Amino acid sequence: MRLSRLFYSLRLRIFLIVALIGVMSCLAVHFAILESYENRAVSVRTSEVQTQMMIIANHLINYNYLMDPSSEVVNAELDMLANLYDGRVIVIDSGLRIRRDTYGISQGRTIISEEVVRCLKNGVSGATSKYDRQNGYIEMTTPIVATQQLMTGDITGRKQTQEVTRGVLLTSVSTDYIRTTLNVLSRSALTIEIILILFILVFAYWMSLALLRPFTQLTRAIEEVKAGFTSEPIVGPGYVETERIVHAFNQLLQRMKVLDDSRQEFVANVSHELKTPITSVKVLADSLLTQEEVPAEVYRDFMEDIAAEVDREDKIITDLLSLVRMDKRATELNITTVDVGAMTEIVLKRLRPIARKHDISLTLETRRTIMADIDEVKMSMVLTNLVENGIKYNHDGGFVQVVLDADHQYFTIEVSDSGIGIPEESLGHIFERFYRVDKSHSREIGGTGLGLAITRSAVLMHRGTIDVSSVPGEGTTFTVRIPLTHAV
C-alpha cells in the first residue's frame, strides 16, 4: 500500500524525470561520440588505403603487371600493403580474371562482382567502398587506369589523351584496430558516465527537494491553521503556482470564518428566539401561581397569552425544521411540470382573507402562460412568504401586486408592495436567519425572522436567483428568476 502511494509522490516523479533525462542524455552523448569516432576512423582509413591503391595501380600500369604478373617489386608492394592493413588485395584484369591474390587462393579464377563490373565500366568515378561493421572490414574497388594518346584525325595531326580502365584492385582492409579503440573509448566513457550518473542522481534528488520546498512550507503553514495555532491568512513563497494555492486557501479560510461566525450567531439567535416564548410562559404561569382566588376571566386572559407564546414557539420550530431540511444536500426536489399561473392563483386565494382584513388589494398579472419543471410545494412556499410579507409590512389600504413573465429559458415572479420599505443598509442582510429590519413591529405581527431565509434556500435549490429593491416608505419589490427546465 505504501509502495503504491509512493508512486503518486510528486517528489519521486520529479526525481525520476530529472534522473531519466540526465541518464538518457549521457547515453545519447556516449553513443553519438562512439558513432562519430567510428565513422571518422573508417573514413580516414578508407581514404588512406584508396590513396595507396591508386599509387599501386599506377605501378601496375608502369610495369605492365596485368600482362606479366611476375614483377617482384609490384608483388612486394602488394604483400606489404596487405600485411600493413591486415587485409587482402586482389588484382583483376579487364576480363574479370584474377591476376594476383595476396592470399594466394584465387589466382587464375574469374570473379563476378557487381562492384568490380561497375568499376571497370565507369573508371575513376566507379571506385567504391563498403564498411561491413558486423564482420569488421572495409572492402573497396580501385580502377587500374592507363592513359592512351590517340590521333584526332584532322589535318593538324594533333594527339588526344584518353583514359582506359585496364583492371580493378579489390581490397579488403581489417578494422580490428578501430574496434579495439572503440572498446577502449567505451570503457573510458563508461567510467565517466558512472560518475556523471551518480552526480545526476544527487542533482535530481536535490532538485526534487528544492522544487517542492515551497509546497512543504505551504503544507506546514496549513497544518498550523488546522492544528488551531493560528487563524490568520497564510503567507507562502512567491511562486505563481503557490500564490494561487495560498489565495484559494485564504479565501476558503475566510469563508470558514464567516460560516463559523454565522453558525455562532445562528445558535445565539436560536437560543434567544426559543427562550423568549418559554420565558413569557414561565412569567405568566408564575403570576398565576403567586395569586390566590384569581377570577376566571384573568385565568382565561393568562391562558390565551400562554397559548399564543406556545403557538409562536411552534412556528419558530417549524420554520427551523424547514430551513434545516433545505440546507441538507441530500434533500431532493419533487420536480413536476406545473402551470405557474394556476399555482399562483391558488396561493393568492389563500392569502386574500388576510389582505382584506387590512384593506389591501391583492392582484395578479400574468403576461404569458408559463409551464415549468419545479417543486410545486416549495415554490408555493416561496410565493406565500413573499406575498405574506408584502401584506404584513404594508399600510392599510395599500396593495400587493404579483407579475408573472417568462422568456425561452427562465420565468420570473415579481412581488411588489406599497409597504413600509427596507432601509438600504438592511438590504444585504434580509436573507440572513433571524434578521429583522424592525424587531418591535415584527413581534407584533408574529414574524420569526426565518421566512426570507427559507425562501432564498428554496430558490437556490431550483438553481434560481432572488433580488430585492426597496424605497423606505414607498414599498419593496422582490424578483425571483427560475429556470423553466430543471437541470439534474
GUDRENDO-702486 format. One record per residue (C-alpha): residue number from 1; z, x, y. Coordinates in pm, whole numbers, always signed. Each point is the difference from the previous one (the first is absolute). Layout:
REM residues N
{num=NUM | z=Z | x=X | y=Y}
...
//
This chain:
REM residues 488
{num=1 | z=+0 | x=+0 | y=+0}
{num=2 | z=+92 | x=+280 | y=+238}
{num=3 | z=-318 | x=+188 | y=-91}
{num=4 | z=-215 | x=-305 | y=+74}
{num=5 | z=+171 | x=-44 | y=+337}
{num=6 | z=-46 | x=+371 | y=+70}
{num=7 | z=-376 | x=-52 | y=-17}
{num=8 | z=+24 | x=-239 | y=+295}
{num=9 | z=+180 | x=+262 | y=+211}
{num=10 | z=-196 | x=+75 | y=+316}
{num=11 | z=+150 | x=+350 | y=+8}
{num=12 | z=-129 | x=+70 | y=-352}
{num=13 | z=-344 | x=-132 | y=+90}
{num=14 | z=-22 | x=+218 | y=+312}
{num=15 | z=+112 | x=+299 | y=-208}
{num=16 | z=-262 | x=-71 | y=-266}
{num=17 | z=-279 | x=-56 | y=+253}
{num=18 | z=+70 | x=+320 | y=+194}
{num=19 | z=+49 | x=+200 | y=-321}
{num=20 | z=-316 | x=-143 | y=-158}
{num=21 | z=-209 | x=+74 | y=+310}
{num=22 | z=+134 | x=+356 | y=+11}
{num=23 | z=-54 | x=+67 | y=-370}
{num=24 | z=-349 | x=-152 | y=+2}
{num=25 | z=-90 | x=+209 | y=+305}
{num=26 | z=+117 | x=+317 | y=-176}
{num=27 | z=-201 | x=-84 | y=-312}
{num=28 | z=-307 | x=-86 | y=+207}
{num=29 | z=+22 | x=+331 | y=+188}
{num=30 | z=+59 | x=+182 | y=-329}
{num=31 | z=-312 | x=-137 | y=-167}
{num=32 | z=-206 | x=+26 | y=+320}
{num=33 | z=+82 | x=+370 | y=+37}
{num=34 | z=-73 | x=+76 | y=-366}
{num=35 | z=-323 | x=-201 | y=+9}
{num=36 | z=-107 | x=+173 | y=+319}
{num=37 | z=+75 | x=+345 | y=-143}
{num=38 | z=-185 | x=-77 | y=-323}
{num=39 | z=-310 | x=-126 | y=+182}
{num=40 | z=+5 | x=+299 | y=+233}
{num=41 | z=+48 | x=+251 | y=-283}
{num=42 | z=-283 | x=-154 | y=-204}
{num=43 | z=-228 | x=+1 | y=+304}
{num=44 | z=+76 | x=+367 | y=+77}
{num=45 | z=-48 | x=+104 | y=-364}
{num=46 | z=-328 | x=-194 | y=-25}
{num=47 | z=-135 | x=+155 | y=+319}
{num=48 | z=+107 | x=+348 | y=-112}
{num=49 | z=-156 | x=-29 | y=-345}
{num=50 | z=-317 | x=-159 | y=+140}
{num=51 | z=-44 | x=+296 | y=+234}
{num=52 | z=+38 | x=+242 | y=-292}
{num=53 | z=-251 | x=-202 | y=-203}
{num=54 | z=-257 | x=+15 | y=+281}
{num=55 | z=+33 | x=+375 | y=+8}
{num=56 | z=-44 | x=+24 | y=-378}
{num=57 | z=-295 | x=-240 | y=+18}
{num=58 | z=-173 | x=+242 | y=+236}
{num=59 | z=+72 | x=+284 | y=-240}
{num=60 | z=-152 | x=-201 | y=-284}
{num=61 | z=-323 | x=-34 | y=+199}
{num=62 | z=-2 | x=+363 | y=+103}
{num=63 | z=+49 | x=+123 | y=-358}
{num=64 | z=-237 | x=-265 | y=-143}
{num=65 | z=+288 | x=-97 | y=-225}
{num=66 | z=-144 | x=-334 | y=-104}
{num=67 | z=-290 | x=+181 | y=-166}
{num=68 | z=+207 | x=+291 | y=-135}
{num=69 | z=+373 | x=-75 | y=-32}
{num=70 | z=+82 | x=+349 | y=-120}
{num=71 | z=+103 | x=+142 | y=+338}
{num=72 | z=+340 | x=+162 | y=-50}
{num=73 | z=+78 | x=-15 | y=+373}
{num=74 | z=-51 | x=-376 | y=+19}
{num=75 | z=+178 | x=-64 | y=-329}
{num=76 | z=+296 | x=+204 | y=+121}
{num=77 | z=+12 | x=-204 | y=+321}
{num=78 | z=-11 | x=-325 | y=-196}
{num=79 | z=+277 | x=+112 | y=-236}
{num=80 | z=+212 | x=+131 | y=+288}
{num=81 | z=-37 | x=-328 | y=+192}
{num=82 | z=+86 | x=-207 | y=-309}
{num=83 | z=+308 | x=+212 | y=-65}
{num=84 | z=+102 | x=+1 | y=+367}
{num=85 | z=+4 | x=-380 | y=+21}
{num=86 | z=+103 | x=-54 | y=-362}
{num=87 | z=-313 | x=-204 | y=-49}
{num=88 | z=-346 | x=-11 | y=-151}
{num=89 | z=-345 | x=+71 | y=+144}
{num=90 | z=-322 | x=-130 | y=-156}
{num=91 | z=-342 | x=+114 | y=+118}
{num=92 | z=-272 | x=-267 | y=-50}
{num=93 | z=-373 | x=+50 | y=+64}
{num=94 | z=-243 | x=-261 | y=+132}
{num=95 | z=-70 | x=-118 | y=-352}
{num=96 | z=+370 | x=-95 | y=-48}
{num=97 | z=+41 | x=+285 | y=-243}
{num=98 | z=+327 | x=+196 | y=+4}
{num=99 | z=-74 | x=+367 | y=+67}
{num=100 | z=+358 | x=+122 | y=+22}
{num=101 | z=+343 | x=-146 | y=-85}
{num=102 | z=+306 | x=+209 | y=+79}
{num=103 | z=+169 | x=-168 | y=-295}
{num=104 | z=-290 | x=+117 | y=-218}
{num=105 | z=-28 | x=-326 | y=-194}
{num=106 | z=-292 | x=-191 | y=+155}
{num=107 | z=-265 | x=+263 | y=+73}
{num=108 | z=-350 | x=-107 | y=-93}
{num=109 | z=+86 | x=-367 | y=-12}
{num=110 | z=-135 | x=-274 | y=+224}
{num=111 | z=+238 | x=-186 | y=+228}
{num=112 | z=-49 | x=-354 | y=+123}
{num=113 | z=+223 | x=-67 | y=+298}
{num=114 | z=-50 | x=-238 | y=+292}
{num=115 | z=+153 | x=+248 | y=+246}
{num=116 | z=-223 | x=+284 | y=-127}
{num=117 | z=-317 | x=-212 | y=+19}
{num=118 | z=+89 | x=-116 | y=+352}
{num=119 | z=+63 | x=+358 | y=+111}
{num=120 | z=-336 | x=+116 | y=-142}
{num=121 | z=-178 | x=-284 | y=+176}
{num=122 | z=+167 | x=+22 | y=+344}
{num=123 | z=+70 | x=+370 | y=+28}
{num=124 | z=+271 | x=+104 | y=+246}
{num=125 | z=+69 | x=-360 | y=+101}
{num=126 | z=+58 | x=-87 | y=-365}
{num=127 | z=+300 | x=+233 | y=-44}
{num=128 | z=+298 | x=-200 | y=-128}
{num=129 | z=+368 | x=+47 | y=-74}
{num=130 | z=+242 | x=-220 | y=-196}
{num=131 | z=+376 | x=+35 | y=-35}
{num=132 | z=+149 | x=-114 | y=-330}
{num=133 | z=+371 | x=-36 | y=+74}
{num=134 | z=+90 | x=-114 | y=-350}
{num=135 | z=-152 | x=+300 | y=-179}
{num=136 | z=+69 | x=+247 | y=+283}
{num=137 | z=-340 | x=+144 | y=+93}
{num=138 | z=-274 | x=-8 | y=+265}
{num=139 | z=-359 | x=-30 | y=-116}
{num=140 | z=-283 | x=+88 | y=+240}
{num=141 | z=-374 | x=+57 | y=-4}
{num=142 | z=-175 | x=+268 | y=+208}
{num=143 | z=-383 | x=+16 | y=+27}
{num=144 | z=-176 | x=+331 | y=-71}
{num=145 | z=-257 | x=-1 | y=+277}
{num=146 | z=-292 | x=+241 | y=+41}
{num=147 | z=-205 | x=+36 | y=+318}
{num=148 | z=-381 | x=+10 | y=-37}
{num=149 | z=-267 | x=+79 | y=+258}
{num=150 | z=-310 | x=-223 | y=-8}
{num=151 | z=-326 | x=+23 | y=+195}
{num=152 | z=-50 | x=-286 | y=+245}
{num=153 | z=-374 | x=-25 | y=-82}
{num=154 | z=-121 | x=-1 | y=+362}
{num=155 | z=-212 | x=+264 | y=+175}
{num=156 | z=+301 | x=+179 | y=+142}
{num=157 | z=+110 | x=+114 | y=-343}
{num=158 | z=+368 | x=-60 | y=+80}
{num=159 | z=+258 | x=-8 | y=-278}
{num=160 | z=+265 | x=-272 | y=-52}
{num=161 | z=+331 | x=+40 | y=-184}
{num=162 | z=+115 | x=-255 | y=-256}
{num=163 | z=+327 | x=-25 | y=-197}
{num=164 | z=-36 | x=-69 | y=-370}
{num=165 | z=+295 | x=-84 | y=-227}
{num=166 | z=-22 | x=+225 | y=-304}
{num=167 | z=+321 | x=-105 | y=-171}
{num=168 | z=+361 | x=-113 | y=+35}
{num=169 | z=+340 | x=+164 | y=-29}
{num=170 | z=+247 | x=-241 | y=-166}
{num=171 | z=+351 | x=+125 | y=+68}
{num=172 | z=+340 | x=-126 | y=-121}
{num=173 | z=+305 | x=+139 | y=+183}
{num=174 | z=+360 | x=-45 | y=-116}
{num=175 | z=+250 | x=-157 | y=+244}
{num=176 | z=+312 | x=+104 | y=-190}
{num=177 | z=+123 | x=+205 | y=+292}
{num=178 | z=-29 | x=-306 | y=+228}
{num=179 | z=+203 | x=-205 | y=-248}
{num=180 | z=+257 | x=+278 | y=-24}
{num=181 | z=+29 | x=+15 | y=+378}
{num=182 | z=+31 | x=-380 | y=+12}
{num=183 | z=+287 | x=+13 | y=-249}
{num=184 | z=+179 | x=+263 | y=+211}
{num=185 | z=-54 | x=-203 | y=+316}
{num=186 | z=+110 | x=-318 | y=-178}
{num=187 | z=+327 | x=+160 | y=-111}
{num=188 | z=+67 | x=+135 | y=+347}
{num=189 | z=-87 | x=-337 | y=+154}
{num=190 | z=+228 | x=-175 | y=-251}
{num=191 | z=+293 | x=+216 | y=+106}
{num=192 | z=-67 | x=-79 | y=+365}
{num=193 | z=-46 | x=-369 | y=-82}
{num=194 | z=+334 | x=-21 | y=-180}
{num=195 | z=+170 | x=+147 | y=+307}
{num=196 | z=-192 | x=-238 | y=+228}
{num=197 | z=+76 | x=-302 | y=-222}
{num=198 | z=+372 | x=+83 | y=+6}
{num=199 | z=-22 | x=+25 | y=+378}
{num=200 | z=-192 | x=-329 | y=+14}
{num=201 | z=+263 | x=-177 | y=-214}
{num=202 | z=+277 | x=+126 | y=+230}
{num=203 | z=-205 | x=-103 | y=+302}
{num=204 | z=-72 | x=-344 | y=-153}
{num=205 | z=+371 | x=-54 | y=-66}
{num=206 | z=+88 | x=+104 | y=+355}
{num=207 | z=-278 | x=-219 | y=+139}
{num=208 | z=+121 | x=-303 | y=-196}
{num=209 | z=+349 | x=+52 | y=+141}
{num=210 | z=-125 | x=+56 | y=+354}
{num=211 | z=-231 | x=-301 | y=+4}
{num=212 | z=+268 | x=-234 | y=-134}
{num=213 | z=+286 | x=+138 | y=+209}
{num=214 | z=-59 | x=-261 | y=+278}
{num=215 | z=+18 | x=-278 | y=-261}
{num=216 | z=+319 | x=+153 | y=-143}
{num=217 | z=+156 | x=-2 | y=+346}
{num=218 | z=-118 | x=-356 | y=+49}
{num=219 | z=+149 | x=-106 | y=-335}
{num=220 | z=+332 | x=+162 | y=+93}
{num=221 | z=+6 | x=-189 | y=+331}
{num=222 | z=-77 | x=-331 | y=-174}
{num=223 | z=+271 | x=+66 | y=-259}
{num=224 | z=+253 | x=+53 | y=+281}
{num=225 | z=-93 | x=-341 | y=+140}
{num=226 | z=+21 | x=-149 | y=-350}
{num=227 | z=+344 | x=+153 | y=-58}
{num=228 | z=+122 | x=-153 | y=+326}
{num=229 | z=+68 | x=+330 | y=+177}
{num=230 | z=-219 | x=-109 | y=+290}
{num=231 | z=-191 | x=-303 | y=+118}
{num=232 | z=-199 | x=+175 | y=+271}
{num=233 | z=-381 | x=+27 | y=-22}
{num=234 | z=-103 | x=+308 | y=-195}
{num=235 | z=-195 | x=+289 | y=+148}
{num=236 | z=-239 | x=+187 | y=-230}
{num=237 | z=-230 | x=+304 | y=+23}
{num=238 | z=-288 | x=-37 | y=+240}
{num=239 | z=-281 | x=-46 | y=-253}
{num=240 | z=-242 | x=-289 | y=+29}
{num=241 | z=+79 | x=-129 | y=-352}
{num=242 | z=+378 | x=+29 | y=+38}
{num=243 | z=-13 | x=-153 | y=+348}
{num=244 | z=-159 | x=-311 | y=-150}
{num=245 | z=+269 | x=-19 | y=-269}
{num=246 | z=+278 | x=+58 | y=+256}
{num=247 | z=-145 | x=-266 | y=+229}
{num=248 | z=-32 | x=-252 | y=-284}
{num=249 | z=+353 | x=+75 | y=-126}
{num=250 | z=+152 | x=-28 | y=+348}
{num=251 | z=-174 | x=-334 | y=+47}
{num=252 | z=+139 | x=-112 | y=-336}
{num=253 | z=+345 | x=+129 | y=+100}
{num=254 | z=-20 | x=-192 | y=+326}
{num=255 | z=-112 | x=-309 | y=-188}
{num=256 | z=+292 | x=+36 | y=-241}
{num=257 | z=+240 | x=+33 | y=+292}
{num=258 | z=-140 | x=-316 | y=+154}
{num=259 | z=+30 | x=-182 | y=-332}
{num=260 | z=+354 | x=+129 | y=-48}
{num=261 | z=+99 | x=-108 | y=+351}
{num=262 | z=-170 | x=-335 | y=-59}
{num=263 | z=+181 | x=-42 | y=-331}
{num=264 | z=+336 | x=+80 | y=+158}
{num=265 | z=-72 | x=-239 | y=+285}
{num=266 | z=-114 | x=-263 | y=-247}
{num=267 | z=+320 | x=+34 | y=-205}
{num=268 | z=+209 | x=-22 | y=+316}
{num=269 | z=-193 | x=-308 | y=+118}
{num=270 | z=+24 | x=-168 | y=-340}
{num=271 | z=+372 | x=+68 | y=-13}
{num=272 | z=+44 | x=-141 | y=+350}
{num=273 | z=-224 | x=-302 | y=-57}
{num=274 | z=+167 | x=-90 | y=-330}
{num=275 | z=+348 | x=+65 | y=+131}
{num=276 | z=-34 | x=-215 | y=+311}
{num=277 | z=-31 | x=-339 | y=-180}
{num=278 | z=+277 | x=+98 | y=-242}
{num=279 | z=+224 | x=+91 | y=+293}
{num=280 | z=-75 | x=-335 | y=+163}
{num=281 | z=+81 | x=-184 | y=-323}
{num=282 | z=+322 | x=+203 | y=-32}
{num=283 | z=+107 | x=-83 | y=+355}
{num=284 | z=-73 | x=-371 | y=-44}
{num=285 | z=+181 | x=-15 | y=-333}
{num=286 | z=+305 | x=+188 | y=+138}
{num=287 | z=+9 | x=-240 | y=+295}
{num=288 | z=+19 | x=-294 | y=-235}
{num=289 | z=+264 | x=+163 | y=-218}
{num=290 | z=+226 | x=+86 | y=+294}
{num=291 | z=-2 | x=-355 | y=+134}
{num=292 | z=+203 | x=-284 | y=-142}
{num=293 | z=-92 | x=-367 | y=-7}
{num=294 | z=-352 | x=+71 | y=+130}
{num=295 | z=-195 | x=-319 | y=+71}
{num=296 | z=-292 | x=-79 | y=-231}
{num=297 | z=-246 | x=+30 | y=+292}
{num=298 | z=+109 | x=+361 | y=+60}
{num=299 | z=-32 | x=+78 | y=-371}
{num=300 | z=-349 | x=-148 | y=+9}
{num=301 | z=-102 | x=+207 | y=+305}
{num=302 | z=+137 | x=+318 | y=-157}
{num=303 | z=-173 | x=-71 | y=-332}
{num=304 | z=-331 | x=-62 | y=+178}
{num=305 | z=+36 | x=+338 | y=+172}
{num=306 | z=+84 | x=+165 | y=-332}
{num=307 | z=-302 | x=-165 | y=-166}
{num=308 | z=-226 | x=+122 | y=+286}
{num=309 | z=+125 | x=+357 | y=-45}
{num=310 | z=-55 | x=-23 | y=-376}
{num=311 | z=-355 | x=-127 | y=+61}
{num=312 | z=-58 | x=+289 | y=+238}
{num=313 | z=+128 | x=+247 | y=-261}
{num=314 | z=-228 | x=-157 | y=-260}
{num=315 | z=-301 | x=+29 | y=+229}
{num=316 | z=+70 | x=+367 | y=+70}
{num=317 | z=+32 | x=+74 | y=-373}
{num=318 | z=-320 | x=-195 | y=-78}
{num=319 | z=-193 | x=+190 | y=+267}
{num=320 | z=+141 | x=+330 | y=-125}
{num=321 | z=-109 | x=-76 | y=-355}
{num=322 | z=-349 | x=-93 | y=+122}
{num=323 | z=-22 | x=+326 | y=+194}
{num=324 | z=+119 | x=+208 | y=-295}
{num=325 | z=-250 | x=-164 | y=-234}
{num=326 | z=-283 | x=+79 | y=+241}
{num=327 | z=+116 | x=+360 | y=+38}
{num=328 | z=-30 | x=+59 | y=-374}
{num=329 | z=-332 | x=+163 | y=-86}
{num=330 | z=+1 | x=-180 | y=-334}
{num=331 | z=-34 | x=-335 | y=+178}
{num=332 | z=-339 | x=-153 | y=-70}
{num=333 | z=-188 | x=-250 | y=+209}
{num=334 | z=-104 | x=-327 | y=-157}
{num=335 | z=-355 | x=+9 | y=+131}
{num=336 | z=-205 | x=-319 | y=+6}
{num=337 | z=-290 | x=-127 | y=+208}
{num=338 | z=+161 | x=-208 | y=+276}
{num=339 | z=-133 | x=-223 | y=+276}
{num=340 | z=+189 | x=+161 | y=+290}
{num=341 | z=-59 | x=-298 | y=+230}
{num=342 | z=+145 | x=-249 | y=-248}
{num=343 | z=+296 | x=+231 | y=-68}
{num=344 | z=+71 | x=+26 | y=+374}
{num=345 | z=-14 | x=-379 | y=+39}
{num=346 | z=+268 | x=-38 | y=-269}
{num=347 | z=+226 | x=+259 | y=+168}
{num=348 | z=-36 | x=-164 | y=+343}
{num=349 | z=+66 | x=-344 | y=-151}
{num=350 | z=+338 | x=+123 | y=-128}
{num=351 | z=+91 | x=+151 | y=+338}
{num=352 | z=-111 | x=-285 | y=+231}
{num=353 | z=+333 | x=-192 | y=-31}
{num=354 | z=+183 | x=+311 | y=+129}
{num=355 | z=-253 | x=+34 | y=+286}
{num=356 | z=+40 | x=-365 | y=+98}
{num=357 | z=+376 | x=+43 | y=+40}
{num=358 | z=-70 | x=+244 | y=+285}
{num=359 | z=-305 | x=-187 | y=+132}
{num=360 | z=-228 | x=+294 | y=-96}
{num=361 | z=-365 | x=-67 | y=-77}
{num=362 | z=-125 | x=+166 | y=-319}
{num=363 | z=-381 | x=+35 | y=-20}
{num=364 | z=-252 | x=+161 | y=-237}
{num=365 | z=-348 | x=+126 | y=+88}
{num=366 | z=-223 | x=+90 | y=-296}
{num=367 | z=-317 | x=+176 | y=+116}
{num=368 | z=-158 | x=+19 | y=-346}
{num=369 | z=+77 | x=-84 | y=-362}
{num=370 | z=+192 | x=+287 | y=-157}
{num=371 | z=+28 | x=+63 | y=-374}
{num=372 | z=+203 | x=+313 | y=-80}
{num=373 | z=+156 | x=+173 | y=-301}
{num=374 | z=+371 | x=-1 | y=+92}
{num=375 | z=+348 | x=-77 | y=-132}
{num=376 | z=+41 | x=-353 | y=+135}
{num=377 | z=+381 | x=-2 | y=-20}
{num=378 | z=+44 | x=+325 | y=+193}
{num=379 | z=-266 | x=-83 | y=+257}
{num=380 | z=+159 | x=-342 | y=+53}
{num=381 | z=+329 | x=+182 | y=+64}
{num=382 | z=-175 | x=+220 | y=+259}
{num=383 | z=-132 | x=-307 | y=+182}
{num=384 | z=+334 | x=-179 | y=-26}
{num=385 | z=+197 | x=+291 | y=+148}
{num=386 | z=-241 | x=+54 | y=+289}
{num=387 | z=-34 | x=-368 | y=+91}
{num=388 | z=+374 | x=-67 | y=-45}
{num=389 | z=+82 | x=+292 | y=+233}
{num=390 | z=-250 | x=-140 | y=+252}
{num=391 | z=+187 | x=-331 | y=-11}
{num=392 | z=+352 | x=+143 | y=+9}
{num=393 | z=-59 | x=+247 | y=+282}
{num=394 | z=-183 | x=-249 | y=+224}
{num=395 | z=+71 | x=-224 | y=+294}
{num=396 | z=+32 | x=-375 | y=-38}
{num=397 | z=-341 | x=-153 | y=+66}
{num=398 | z=-181 | x=+321 | y=-94}
{num=399 | z=-271 | x=+62 | y=-258}
{num=400 | z=-80 | x=+202 | y=-313}
{num=401 | z=-367 | x=+49 | y=-81}
{num=402 | z=-145 | x=+137 | y=-327}
{num=403 | z=-361 | x=+127 | y=+3}
{num=404 | z=-188 | x=+86 | y=-320}
{num=405 | z=-316 | x=+213 | y=+2}
{num=406 | z=-190 | x=+235 | y=-232}
{num=407 | z=-284 | x=+250 | y=-24}
{num=408 | z=-176 | x=+133 | y=-310}
{num=409 | z=+300 | x=+216 | y=-103}
{num=410 | z=+322 | x=-137 | y=+148}
{num=411 | z=+159 | x=-323 | y=+114}
{num=412 | z=+247 | x=-20 | y=+289}
{num=413 | z=+298 | x=-221 | y=+75}
{num=414 | z=+99 | x=-8 | y=+364}
{num=415 | z=+332 | x=-170 | y=+87}
{num=416 | z=+62 | x=-43 | y=+373}
{num=417 | z=+294 | x=-166 | y=+174}
{num=418 | z=+124 | x=-72 | y=+353}
{num=419 | z=+348 | x=+126 | y=-77}
{num=420 | z=+248 | x=+242 | y=+152}
{num=421 | z=-211 | x=+308 | y=-92}
{num=422 | z=+107 | x=+346 | y=-117}
{num=423 | z=+88 | x=+290 | y=+235}
{num=424 | z=-239 | x=+294 | y=-20}
{num=425 | z=+273 | x=+238 | y=-119}
{num=426 | z=+72 | x=-228 | y=-298}
{num=427 | z=-359 | x=-42 | y=-124}
{num=428 | z=+20 | x=+315 | y=-215}
{num=429 | z=+320 | x=-116 | y=-175}
{num=430 | z=-49 | x=-368 | y=-75}
{num=431 | z=-115 | x=+67 | y=-358}
{num=432 | z=+315 | x=+200 | y=-78}
{num=433 | z=+260 | x=-166 | y=-221}
{num=434 | z=+277 | x=-185 | y=+186}
{num=435 | z=-152 | x=+88 | y=+337}
{num=436 | z=+48 | x=-278 | y=+257}
{num=437 | z=-134 | x=-6 | y=+354}
{num=438 | z=+270 | x=-245 | y=+114}
{num=439 | z=+289 | x=+4 | y=-246}
{num=440 | z=+194 | x=-282 | y=+162}
{num=441 | z=-298 | x=-237 | y=+6}
{num=442 | z=-92 | x=+99 | y=-356}
{num=443 | z=+343 | x=-98 | y=-124}
{num=444 | z=-28 | x=-338 | y=+171}
{num=445 | z=-325 | x=-78 | y=-178}
{num=446 | z=+109 | x=+153 | y=-331}
{num=447 | z=-224 | x=+308 | y=-22}
{num=448 | z=+84 | x=+277 | y=-250}
{num=449 | z=-219 | x=+273 | y=+148}
{num=450 | z=-195 | x=+34 | y=-328}
{num=451 | z=-286 | x=-247 | y=+50}
{num=452 | z=-247 | x=+236 | y=+167}
{num=453 | z=+89 | x=+285 | y=-240}
{num=454 | z=-84 | x=-232 | y=-292}
{num=455 | z=-320 | x=-112 | y=+176}
{num=456 | z=-117 | x=+358 | y=+54}
{num=457 | z=+72 | x=+91 | y=-365}
{num=458 | z=-206 | x=-296 | y=-124}
{num=459 | z=-291 | x=+94 | y=+229}
{num=460 | z=+7 | x=+364 | y=-115}
{num=461 | z=+1 | x=-113 | y=-364}
{num=462 | z=-334 | x=-168 | y=+78}
{num=463 | z=-121 | x=+329 | y=+158}
{num=464 | z=-15 | x=-174 | y=+335}
{num=465 | z=+130 | x=+64 | y=+351}
{num=466 | z=+223 | x=-187 | y=+242}
{num=467 | z=+1 | x=+59 | y=+377}
{num=468 | z=+201 | x=-152 | y=+281}
{num=469 | z=-47 | x=-38 | y=+373}
{num=470 | z=+245 | x=-168 | y=+234}
{num=471 | z=+81 | x=-69 | y=+364}
{num=472 | z=+370 | x=-80 | y=+66}
{num=473 | z=+39 | x=-355 | y=+127}
{num=474 | z=-360 | x=-95 | y=-85}
{num=475 | z=-32 | x=+25 | y=-375}
{num=476 | z=-89 | x=+209 | y=-306}
{num=477 | z=-309 | x=+36 | y=-220}
{num=478 | z=+6 | x=+131 | y=-360}
{num=479 | z=-334 | x=+95 | y=-160}
{num=480 | z=-20 | x=+39 | y=-378}
{num=481 | z=-314 | x=+154 | y=-154}
{num=482 | z=-49 | x=-29 | y=-379}
{num=483 | z=-295 | x=+104 | y=-224}
{num=484 | z=-196 | x=-294 | y=-143}
{num=485 | z=-26 | x=+177 | y=-336}
{num=486 | z=+304 | x=+160 | y=-159}
{num=487 | z=-58 | x=+361 | y=-109}
{num=488 | z=+178 | x=+87 | y=-326}
//
